[in-house]
Amino acid sequence: MHAVLAWKANPLPRRPIVSALLLALGLTTSGCFWSGPWPRVDLNTEGLGEGALAKFLAHNTYYDVDGMKQLTKKFVIEQTSAKGISRDDAEALGLRCAPAPSKECSYSGEYWFRNDQRYVARDSPDYGAREIYHIDVRLSYLKPHDAVVQAYKRYVPDE
């Protein structure tokens, strides 16, 4: 009788980590836990180049074309002053600037990925192809917040 009263007085297990491990073990051995082959995505970001903008784009490859445009524009605004930036700052971002009298800078880069073909419908444009995303940024380093960002996606059949 004493053991029953002790259980009712303390309803939580004394060792919660043991309970969590037993629950995890039960889920993995019961068949309720999916551990099958994970879909694989091949991603190649070498075409983005060097610099802060390229690193930012490489870390945000999961956006669609419209999202990439907005996110890139937001990044440029956050990294620059509305009053202008120096030519060196623009180049540190990864932009290429035109020779001296010009104030224009630009960036052009692309990345591609390929979905795991086991999980792609045969009538999908993703089947047997790579999606290539191309991003262009143009700005004047005197007015970097007026940057123009263009992005587009195209499909290229696998070799």
Secondary structure by P-SEA (a helix, b strand, c coil): caaaaaaaaccccccaaaaaaaaaaaaaaaccccccccbbbbbbcccccccaaaaaaaacccccaaaaaaaaaaaaaaacccccccaaaaaaacccccccccccccccccccccccccccccccccccbbbbbbbbbbbcccccccbbbbbbbbbbccc
